[in-house]
Amino acid sequence: MRTYRFIVKGRVQKVNYRRYVQEIAFVLGYVGYVENLKDGSVEVVTNMDAEEEVEFFVTKLYEGPLFSHVLSVEYEKIDDTIFNNFQKR
């Protein structure tokens, strides 16, 4: 299990983006959290079994919900963290 941190920039606040990410994470069986940041971006931290899953998840982050407009998704592997579920913070 590896932990990744994603920063999503664009029109991603006040458009149900966190709920969208939470639903995608639930379908994919991921645990972690999604949180709005003060600079208007969204942070997603999640555990994944394989590095190959990262690119697929990034495509889902770019899709977003109606009225969102994602300009960029940056990600990095971070220290492994254990989560019990996927939270919207």
Secondary structure, 3 states (H helix, E strand, C coil): CEEEEEEEEEECCCCCHHHHHHHHHHHHCCCEEEEECCCCCEEEEEEECCCHHHHHHHHHHHHCCCCCEEEEEEEEEECCCCCCCEEEC
